[in-house]
Amino acid sequence: MADAGLWTADFRLFFAARTSSLLGDVMLPVAITAAVIRAGYGASGVGYALAALIAPFAALIIFGGVLSDRFGARRLMVLSDAARLCVQAVLALLFLLGTPPLWQILVLLALVGAGSAVFQPGVASVTPLIARDVQQANATLRIAESVTAVIGPSLAGLLLVVASPAAVVALDALTFAVSGACLLRLRSVPMGPAGRGDVPSSFRADLVEGWREFRARTWLWSVIVVYMLWQLAGAGPTMTLGYSTLVTEHGSATFGLVMSALGAGSVLAGLVAMRLRPRYPLRAGALSIILWTLMPLSVALGLPAPVVAACYAVSGAGQAFWIVMFHTSVQTHIPQDVLGRVHAYDAAGSLVMKPVGQAVAGPLAVVVGTVPLLFVSAAMALVTCTLLLAIPAVRDLRRAPPRLDP
């Protein structure tokens, strides 16, 4: 259990805001898929819609980091929630009134994705301001993320049984209203920027400063470079080939069970991360990545479904523990006034190669086969761990001293 000292009034509000926002994020793709198919745009339309939702996030998150540091993380998060609430309300209305043109759907989804890019950097900036124990806060938020990732799509699916896609999109929009209302009530986080004073600066100067702070920390950019390689040859192909193989060979019900096991493993890792405080967090996190090997390996070996589910649970635990260690290191070693920008650079770098790995996996599997590629993906977890531990700046980064006040 988390320490009672973590659950201050502000952390409870932030937890509620973050959880409701995450719930909206994971419900929306399910609702949009159903709405686009019902509108008659088929699988290609769904692909365009999901790309329109994700691409602006990856493209604009760096600029979102600059805005977050420049104008205040909480202010930008509230504005993002308000904007996404309005845009999704319009989208729900369009679906309710008839069949909107595909281009209108894509434009509105792109605006939602842009809003998420403005919101996300604030998560990293606000967490250290509301929690004395940043690692425990990150572990708790990671548990919430894992739970919503499992519950959200299922909840959206159940709602679609009794309501129209338009109604589900509208209900999903309300999650952003809850998030914004909770963020407005925070007391320990200023609406304006933290620690910038009245020194004027241009947008370009802020962007360059964020890059300079990111580049100046060898441990940080080294992790992102290695992570890009892992996303390209490890995580990306595993999502495309592993997931499709599970559905094909075991059915959708088993796939749902396996994904639930993945989420359960992430929750378990979050609970462990609340208590386990390694002196060298990135070293411990890198070692936990080895557990991820079991995910593609279990599918490649054609193991029985219950064993695959167990392997996914262990892999989810390894990945979640790494994420808590890394996020805590970033939030406790980076100055608060540049944290939004630095986090945006690391998030963009972490994301950029994942869709590439997902996209090339299918064509490569036709040439060399699915099983060999899954073995390569499994090996990439070992390669990733080895590379991270081989970099002294990563291996020897110490845990930051505890904060005296939230």
C-alpha positions in Angstrom: 0.0 0.0 0.0 1.1 3.6 -0.6 2.2 5.6 2.4 -0.7 7.6 3.8 1.4 10.7 3.5 1.2 10.4 -0.2 -2.5 10.9 -0.3 -2.7 14.6 0.4 -5.7 16.5 -0.9 -3.8 17.7 -3.9 -2.5 14.3 -4.8 -6.0 12.8 -4.5 -7.2 15.5 -6.9 -4.3 14.9 -9.3 -4.8 11.2 -9.2 -8.5 11.6 -10.0 -7.6 14.0 -12.9 -4.9 11.7 -14.3 -7.0 8.5 -14.0 -10.1 10.1 -15.6 -7.9 11.5 -18.4 -6.3 8.1 -19.0 -9.7 6.5 -19.0 -10.8 8.9 -21.8 -7.6 8.2 -23.7 -8.1 4.4 -23.8 -11.9 4.5 -24.4 -11.7 6.8 -27.4 -10.0 4.4 -29.9 -12.7 1.8 -29.2 -15.6 4.3 -29.6 -14.1 5.8 -32.7 -13.5 2.4 -34.3 -17.1 1.5 -33.9 -18.3 5.0 -35.0 -16.2 5.0 -38.2 -17.2 1.5 -39.2 -20.9 2.3 -38.6 -20.4 5.4 -40.7 -19.3 3.1 -43.6 -15.7 4.0 -43.9 -14.4 0.5 -43.3 -11.0 -0.7 -41.9 -9.1 1.9 -43.9 -11.2 4.7 -42.4 -10.4 3.3 -38.9 -6.7 3.3 -39.8 -6.8 6.9 -40.9 -8.8 7.9 -37.8 -6.4 6.3 -35.3 -3.4 7.7 -37.2 -5.1 11.2 -37.0 -5.4 10.8 -33.3 -1.8 9.6 -32.6 0.3 11.5 -35.2 -0.3 15.0 -33.8 0.6 13.8 -30.3 3.9 12.5 -31.5 4.6 15.6 -33.7 3.6 18.3 -31.2 4.5 17.0 -27.8 7.9 18.8 -27.9 6.0 22.1 -28.5 3.6 21.1 -25.7 6.6 20.9 -23.4 7.7 24.4 -24.3 4.2 25.8 -23.7 3.9 23.9 -20.4 7.2 25.4 -19.0 6.4 28.8 -20.6 2.8 29.3 -19.4 2.4 26.8 -16.5 1.8 23.1 -16.6 -1.5 23.2 -14.7 -2.9 26.0 -16.9 -2.1 24.1 -20.0 -3.5 20.9 -18.7 -6.8 22.6 -17.8 -7.0 24.3 -21.2 -6.2 21.0 -22.9 -9.0 19.2 -21.0 -11.4 22.0 -21.9 -10.5 21.9 -25.6 -10.7 18.1 -25.8 -14.1 18.2 -24.1 -15.4 20.7 -26.6 -13.9 18.9 -29.7 -15.2 15.5 -28.7 -18.6 17.0 -27.9 -18.7 18.3 -31.5 -17.6 15.0 -32.8 -20.3 13.1 -30.8 -22.9 15.6 -32.1 -21.8 15.0 -35.7 -22.2 11.2 -35.3 -25.5 11.7 -33.6 -26.9 13.9 -36.4 -25.9 11.6 -39.3 -22.8 10.5 -41.2 -20.1 13.1 -41.1 -17.5 13.3 -43.9 -14.3 11.4 -43.1 -12.2 14.6 -43.3 -14.3 16.2 -40.5 -13.7 13.2 -38.3 -10.0 13.3 -39.0 -9.6 17.0 -38.3 -11.4 16.7 -35.0 -9.4 13.7 -33.9 -6.2 15.5 -34.9 -7.3 18.3 -32.6 -7.9 15.8 -29.8 -4.4 14.4 -30.4 -2.9 17.9 -30.3 -4.7 18.5 -27.0 -3.1 15.4 -25.6 0.3 16.7 -26.7 -0.2 19.8 -24.7 -1.5 17.9 -21.6 1.2 15.2 -21.3 4.3 17.3 -20.4 2.4 18.7 -17.5 2.1 15.2 -15.9 5.8 15.1 -15.4 6.0 18.7 -14.2 3.1 18.5 -11.7 4.0 15.2 -10.0 7.1 16.5 -8.2 5.2 19.5 -7.0 2.4 17.6 -5.2 4.3 14.6 -3.9 7.2 14.5 -1.4 7.9 10.9 -2.5 8.1 11.1 -6.3 8.8 7.4 -6.8 5.8 6.3 -4.8 3.7 8.8 -6.7 4.9 7.5 -10.0 4.3 3.9 -8.9 0.7 4.8 -7.9 0.1 6.6 -11.2 1.5 3.6 -13.1 -1.0 1.3 -11.3 -3.8 3.6 -12.4 -2.5 3.6 -15.9 -2.4 -0.2 -16.0 -5.9 -0.6 -14.5 -7.4 1.9 -16.9 -5.6 0.3 -19.9 -7.4 -3.0 -19.0 -10.8 -1.6 -17.9 -11.2 1.3 -20.4 -11.5 -0.7 -23.6 -13.8 -3.3 -22.0 -16.0 -0.5 -20.5 -16.2 1.2 -24.0 -17.1 -2.2 -25.5 -19.9 -2.8 -23.0 -21.3 0.7 -23.4 -21.4 0.1 -27.2 -23.7 -2.8 -26.6 -26.4 -0.6 -25.0 -25.6 2.8 -26.5 -24.6 4.3 -29.9 -21.0 5.2 -30.7 -22.0 8.9 -30.5 -23.2 8.4 -26.9 -19.9 6.7 -26.0 -17.8 9.4 -27.6 -19.9 12.0 -25.6 -19.5 10.1 -22.4 -15.8 9.8 -23.1 -15.6 13.6 -23.5 -16.9 14.0 -19.9 -13.8 12.3 -18.5 -11.9 15.4 -19.6 -14.4 17.6 -17.7 -13.7 15.6 -14.6 -10.0 15.9 -15.1 -10.1 19.7 -15.7 -12.3 20.2 -12.7 -9.9 18.3 -10.4 -6.9 20.2 -11.8 -8.6 23.6 -11.2 -8.9 22.7 -7.5 -5.2 22.0 -6.9 -3.7 24.4 -4.4 0.0 23.5 -4.3 0.7 24.0 -8.0 0.6 27.5 -9.4 -1.3 28.3 -12.6 1.8 30.1 -14.0 5.2 28.8 -14.8 7.5 27.5 -12.0 10.8 29.2 -11.3 11.1 31.3 -14.5 10.7 34.7 -12.9 10.0 37.6 -15.3 12.9 36.9 -17.7 11.5 37.2 -21.2 12.4 34.6 -23.8 11.2 33.6 -27.2 9.5 30.3 -28.1 12.6 29.3 -30.1 14.9 30.1 -27.2 12.7 28.0 -24.9 12.8 25.1 -27.4 16.6 25.3 -27.7 17.0 25.5 -23.9 15.0 22.4 -23.5 17.1 20.6 -26.1 20.3 21.8 -24.4 19.1 20.5 -21.0 18.2 17.2 -22.6 21.5 16.8 -24.5 23.6 17.8 -21.5 22.6 14.7 -19.5 24.3 11.7 -21.0 22.2 9.3 -19.0 19.0 10.7 -20.4 19.8 10.9 -24.1 21.6 7.6 -24.0 18.5 5.9 -22.6 16.3 7.4 -25.3 18.7 6.3 -28.1 18.7 2.7 -26.7 15.0 2.8 -26.2 14.4 3.9 -29.8 16.3 0.8 -30.9 14.2 -1.4 -28.6 11.0 0.1 -29.9 12.1 -0.4 -33.5 13.2 -4.1 -33.2 11.5 -5.2 -30.0 8.3 -3.6 -28.8 7.0 -2.5 -32.2 7.2 -5.9 -33.9 5.9 -7.7 -30.8 2.8 -5.6 -30.7 2.1 -6.2 -34.4 3.1 -9.9 -34.7 2.5 -11.1 -31.2 -1.0 -9.7 -30.9 -2.1 -10.8 -34.3 -0.7 -14.3 -33.7 -2.6 -14.6 -30.4 -5.9 -13.6 -32.0 -5.4 -15.9 -34.9 -4.3 -19.0 -33.0 -6.1 -18.6 -29.7 -9.1 -16.3 -30.5 -10.2 -12.8 -29.2 -11.3 -14.1 -25.8 -7.9 -15.5 -25.0 -6.2 -12.4 -26.3 -8.3 -10.3 -23.9 -7.2 -12.6 -21.1 -3.6 -12.2 -22.0 -3.9 -8.4 -22.1 -5.5 -8.5 -18.7 -2.6 -10.5 -17.4 -0.3 -7.9 -18.9 -2.1 -5.2 -17.0 -2.1 -7.3 -13.8 1.7 -7.6 -14.0 2.0 -3.9 -14.4 -0.1 -3.3 -11.3 2.1 -5.7 -9.3 5.2 -3.9 -10.4 3.7 -0.6 -9.3 3.1 -2.1 -5.9 6.7 -3.3 -5.7 8.0 0.0 -6.9 6.3 1.7 -4.0 8.6 0.0 -1.6 11.7 -1.1 -3.4 14.1 1.9 -3.7 17.3 0.9 -5.4 20.4 3.1 -5.0 20.9 3.0 -8.7 17.4 3.2 -10.2 18.2 2.9 -13.9 20.5 0.0 -13.2 17.7 -1.9 -11.5 15.2 -0.8 -14.2 17.5 -2.0 -17.0 17.7 -5.4 -15.3 13.9 -5.6 -15.1 13.7 -5.2 -18.9 15.1 -8.7 -19.2 11.7 -10.0 -18.0 10.1 -8.5 -21.1 11.8 -11.3 -23.2 9.1 -13.7 -22.1 6.4 -11.8 -24.0 7.5 -12.4 -27.6 9.3 -15.7 -26.7 6.1 -17.3 -25.3 4.3 -16.6 -28.6 7.2 -17.7 -30.8 7.4 -21.0 -28.9 3.7 -21.6 -29.3 3.2 -22.2 -25.6 -0.3 -22.9 -24.2 -2.5 -19.9 -23.6 -2.3 -19.9 -19.7 1.5 -20.0 -19.9 1.5 -17.2 -22.4 -0.7 -15.1 -20.1 1.7 -15.8 -17.2 4.6 -14.7 -19.4 2.8 -11.5 -20.4 2.1 -10.8 -16.7 5.9 -11.1 -15.9 6.8 -9.1 -18.9 4.3 -6.4 -17.9 5.9 -6.2 -14.5 9.4 -5.8 -15.9 8.4 -3.0 -18.2 6.3 -1.2 -15.6 9.1 -1.3 -13.1 11.5 0.2 -15.7 9.0 3.0 -16.5 8.7 3.9 -12.8 12.4 4.0 -12.3 13.0 6.1 -15.4 10.2 8.6 -14.9 11.2 9.1 -11.2 14.9 9.7 -12.3 13.7 12.3 -14.8 11.4 14.1 -12.4 14.0 14.2 -9.6 17.1 15.1 -11.5 15.8 17.7 -13.9 15.2 21.3 -12.7 11.5 22.1 -12.4 11.6 25.1 -14.7 12.7 23.0 -17.7 11.1 19.7 -16.7 8.1 19.9 -19.2 10.4 20.5 -22.2 12.9 17.8 -21.2 10.1 15.3 -20.6 8.6 16.2 -24.0 11.9 15.5 -25.7 12.3 12.1 -24.0 8.6 11.2 -24.7 9.0 12.1 -28.4 12.2 10.1 -28.7 10.6 7.2 -26.9 7.6 7.2 -29.3 9.0 7.9 -32.7 10.3 4.5 -33.6 7.4 2.4 -32.2 5.0 3.0 -35.2 7.9 2.3 -37.6 8.6 -1.0 -35.9 4.9 -1.8 -36.0 4.6 -0.8 -39.7 7.6 -2.8 -41.0 6.9 -5.9 -39.0 4.2 -7.2 -41.3 6.1 -6.9 -44.5 9.2 -8.4 -42.9 7.2 -11.3 -41.5 6.1 -12.2 -45.1 9.8 -12.4 -46.1 11.5 -14.1 -43.1 8.5 -15.4 -41.1 6.7 -14.4 -37.9 8.5 -16.7 -35.5 12.1 -15.6 -36.4 11.1 -12.0 -36.0 9.6 -12.7 -32.6 12.8 -14.4 -31.6 14.7 -11.3 -32.7 12.3 -9.1 -30.6 12.9 -11.3 -27.6 16.6 -11.0 -28.0 16.3 -7.2 -28.2 15.3 -7.1 -24.5 18.6 -8.6 -23.6 20.4 -6.3 -26.0 18.7 -3.3 -24.5 19.6 -4.3 -21.0 23.2 -4.9 -22.0 23.5 -1.5 -23.7 22.0 0.4 -20.8 24.3 -1.3 -18.3 27.3 -0.7 -20.5 26.8 3.1 -20.3 28.4 4.4 -17.1 26.2 7.5 -16.9 23.1 5.2 -16.9 24.5 2.5 -14.8 25.9 4.8 -12.1 23.1 7.3 -11.8 22.2 7.5 -8.1 18.8 7.9 -6.6 18.1 11.6 -5.9 17.8 12.6 -2.3 14.3 12.8 -0.9 12.5 16.2 -1.3 11.9 18.0 2.0 8.5 19.3 1.0 6.1 18.6 -1.8 
